[in-house]
Amino acid sequence: MGLFDKVKRNLRQPDFSSWLDKHLSKDFPDGIIAINFNLYEGMGQTYDVEFVGCGSFDENDEDWACDEVFTTREDLFSIPQTGDISQWEQGLLFVITLVKKYFVEGMYADKLKSYKAVGVGFVGGNIEILYRTE
């Protein structure tokens, strides 16, 4: 059983795909070039995920994710820090797994993949680029 399967039962509604569908179904402001999923360690023993539309992308400068054009900061997705995802590395891996699964099964996967790049990373940390256009 993979990490995603082990933890999936612990997610509260709305699940990640529903949360992301809600945001991707809307029109975004002009100027978004790349997408990043910012992660935070939440106050209630959670990992909180924020969807950010960025106005720039430079793989050699991770500050590109700070160039925010759109953000879901008022509507974060929270994942409980449970046994299988109690360490930050495990939380990061879990969110990466969720995003990769969305690339395959998500209702708006094509919209998500229409941007120059999609990354995931903790705020102030390294960004893992999960998708980039050629």
C-alpha positions as a Markdown table, in Angstrom:
| # | Residue | x | y | z |
|---|---|---|---|---|
| 1 | Met | 0.0 | 0.0 | 0.0 |
| 2 | Gly | 1.5 | 3.4 | -1.0 |
| 3 | Leu | 1.7 | 6.5 | 1.0 |
| 4 | Phe | -1.3 | 8.0 | -0.8 |
| 5 | Asp | -3.5 | 4.9 | 0.0 |
| 6 | Lys | -2.4 | 4.9 | 3.6 |
| 7 | Val | -3.3 | 8.5 | 4.3 |
| 8 | Lys | -6.3 | 9.0 | 2.0 |
| 9 | Arg | -8.7 | 7.8 | 4.6 |
| 10 | Asn | -7.6 | 10.6 | 7.0 |
| 11 | Leu | -8.4 | 13.4 | 4.7 |
| 12 | Arg | -11.4 | 15.6 | 5.6 |
| 13 | Gln | -13.9 | 16.9 | 3.0 |
| 14 | Pro | -13.5 | 18.5 | 0.7 |
| 15 | Asp | -10.7 | 16.3 | -0.6 |
| 16 | Phe | -7.8 | 17.7 | -2.5 |
| 17 | Ser | -9.3 | 17.1 | -6.0 |
| 18 | Ser | -12.6 | 18.8 | -5.0 |
| 19 | Trp | -10.7 | 21.7 | -3.5 |
| 20 | Leu | -8.5 | 22.1 | -6.6 |
| 21 | Asp | -11.5 | 21.7 | -8.9 |
| 22 | Lys | -13.2 | 24.6 | -7.2 |
| 23 | His | -10.3 | 26.9 | -7.8 |
| 24 | Leu | -9.4 | 25.7 | -11.3 |
| 25 | Ser | -13.0 | 26.0 | -12.5 |
| 26 | Lys | -12.8 | 29.8 | -12.1 |
| 27 | Asp | -11.2 | 32.3 | -14.5 |
| 28 | Phe | -7.8 | 33.5 | -13.3 |
| 29 | Pro | -6.4 | 37.0 | -13.6 |
| 30 | Asp | -4.2 | 37.7 | -16.6 |
| 31 | Gly | -0.4 | 37.3 | -16.2 |
| 32 | Ile | -0.2 | 33.9 | -14.6 |
| 33 | Ile | 2.8 | 32.0 | -16.1 |
| 34 | Ala | 3.3 | 29.2 | -13.5 |
| 35 | Ile | 1.6 | 27.5 | -10.6 |
| 36 | Asn | 3.0 | 26.6 | -7.2 |
| 37 | Phe | 1.5 | 24.7 | -4.3 |
| 38 | Asn | 2.9 | 26.5 | -1.2 |
| 39 | Leu | 3.0 | 24.3 | 1.9 |
| 40 | Tyr | 2.9 | 25.5 | 5.5 |
| 41 | Glu | 3.0 | 23.7 | 8.8 |
| 42 | Gly | -0.4 | 24.6 | 10.2 |
| 43 | Met | -1.2 | 25.5 | 13.8 |
| 44 | Gly | -3.4 | 22.5 | 14.4 |
| 45 | Gln | -0.9 | 19.8 | 13.5 |
| 46 | Thr | -1.7 | 20.0 | 9.8 |
| 47 | Tyr | 0.1 | 20.7 | 6.5 |
| 48 | Asp | -1.7 | 23.5 | 4.8 |
| 49 | Val | -1.7 | 23.8 | 1.0 |
| 50 | Glu | -2.1 | 27.1 | -0.9 |
| 51 | Phe | -2.6 | 27.3 | -4.6 |
| 52 | Val | -0.7 | 30.2 | -6.1 |
| 53 | Gly | -0.7 | 31.6 | -9.7 |
| 54 | Cys | 2.7 | 33.3 | -10.4 |
| 55 | Gly | 3.6 | 36.0 | -12.8 |
| 56 | Ser | 7.1 | 34.6 | -13.5 |
| 57 | Phe | 9.0 | 31.4 | -13.6 |
| 58 | Asp | 12.8 | 30.9 | -13.4 |
| 59 | Glu | 13.9 | 27.4 | -12.5 |
| 60 | Asn | 17.2 | 28.8 | -11.3 |
| 61 | Asp | 15.6 | 31.3 | -8.9 |
| 62 | Glu | 13.0 | 29.8 | -6.6 |
| 63 | Asp | 11.7 | 33.2 | -5.6 |
| 64 | Trp | 9.6 | 33.0 | -8.8 |
| 65 | Ala | 6.9 | 31.5 | -6.5 |
| 66 | Cys | 6.8 | 34.8 | -4.6 |
| 67 | Asp | 5.5 | 36.7 | -7.7 |
| 68 | Glu | 1.9 | 36.1 | -6.8 |
| 69 | Val | -0.9 | 37.1 | -9.2 |
| 70 | Phe | -3.5 | 34.8 | -7.6 |
| 71 | Thr | -3.7 | 32.9 | -4.3 |
| 72 | Thr | -6.1 | 30.7 | -2.3 |
| 73 | Arg | -4.7 | 32.0 | 0.9 |
| 74 | Glu | -8.2 | 32.5 | 2.3 |
| 75 | Asp | -9.1 | 28.9 | 1.4 |
| 76 | Leu | -6.3 | 26.5 | 2.3 |
| 77 | Phe | -6.4 | 22.8 | 2.0 |
| 78 | Ser | -5.4 | 21.1 | 5.3 |
| 79 | Ile | -3.9 | 17.6 | 5.7 |
| 80 | Pro | -3.7 | 16.1 | 9.2 |
| 81 | Gln | -0.2 | 15.3 | 10.4 |
| 82 | Thr | -0.7 | 11.6 | 11.2 |
| 83 | Gly | 1.7 | 8.8 | 11.7 |
| 84 | Asp | 2.5 | 8.3 | 8.0 |
| 85 | Ile | 3.0 | 12.0 | 7.4 |
| 86 | Ser | 4.2 | 13.4 | 10.7 |
| 87 | Gln | 7.6 | 14.7 | 9.3 |
| 88 | Trp | 7.8 | 17.6 | 6.8 |
| 89 | Glu | 9.4 | 15.4 | 4.2 |
| 90 | Gln | 6.5 | 13.0 | 4.3 |
| 91 | Gly | 4.1 | 15.9 | 4.1 |
| 92 | Leu | 5.8 | 17.2 | 1.0 |
| 93 | Leu | 5.9 | 13.8 | -0.6 |
| 94 | Phe | 2.2 | 13.3 | 0.1 |
| 95 | Val | 1.2 | 16.6 | -1.5 |
| 96 | Ile | 3.5 | 15.8 | -4.5 |
| 97 | Thr | 1.6 | 12.5 | -4.8 |
| 98 | Leu | -1.8 | 14.4 | -4.6 |
| 99 | Val | -0.8 | 16.8 | -7.4 |
| 100 | Lys | 0.7 | 14.0 | -9.6 |
| 101 | Lys | -2.6 | 12.0 | -9.2 |
| 102 | Tyr | -4.5 | 15.2 | -10.2 |
| 103 | Phe | -2.4 | 15.5 | -13.4 |
| 104 | Val | -3.8 | 12.0 | -14.3 |
| 105 | Glu | -7.3 | 12.1 | -13.0 |
| 106 | Gly | -8.2 | 15.7 | -12.3 |
| 107 | Met | -11.2 | 17.3 | -14.0 |
| 108 | Tyr | -9.1 | 20.4 | -14.8 |
| 109 | Ala | -5.7 | 18.7 | -15.3 |
| 110 | Asp | -5.3 | 20.2 | -18.8 |
| 111 | Lys | -5.8 | 23.7 | -17.4 |
| 112 | Leu | -3.2 | 23.0 | -14.7 |
| 113 | Lys | -0.8 | 21.7 | -17.3 |
| 114 | Ser | -1.3 | 24.7 | -19.6 |
| 115 | Tyr | 1.1 | 26.8 | -17.5 |
| 116 | Lys | 4.8 | 26.9 | -18.0 |
| 117 | Ala | 5.5 | 25.0 | -14.8 |
| 118 | Val | 3.8 | 23.5 | -11.7 |
| 119 | Gly | 5.8 | 23.2 | -8.5 |
| 120 | Val | 5.3 | 22.2 | -4.9 |
| 121 | Gly | 7.3 | 23.3 | -1.9 |
| 122 | Phe | 7.3 | 24.6 | 1.6 |
| 123 | Val | 7.4 | 28.3 | 1.9 |
| 124 | Gly | 11.0 | 29.3 | 2.3 |
| 125 | Gly | 12.2 | 25.9 | 1.1 |
| 126 | Asn | 13.1 | 24.3 | -2.2 |
| 127 | Ile | 10.5 | 23.9 | -4.9 |
| 128 | Glu | 10.0 | 20.5 | -6.6 |
| 129 | Ile | 9.0 | 21.1 | -10.3 |
| 130 | Leu | 6.5 | 18.5 | -11.1 |
| 131 | Tyr | 5.5 | 19.6 | -14.6 |
| 132 | Arg | 7.0 | 22.0 | -17.1 |
| 133 | Thr | 6.1 | 22.7 | -20.7 |
| 134 | Glu | 8.9 | 22.5 | -23.3 |
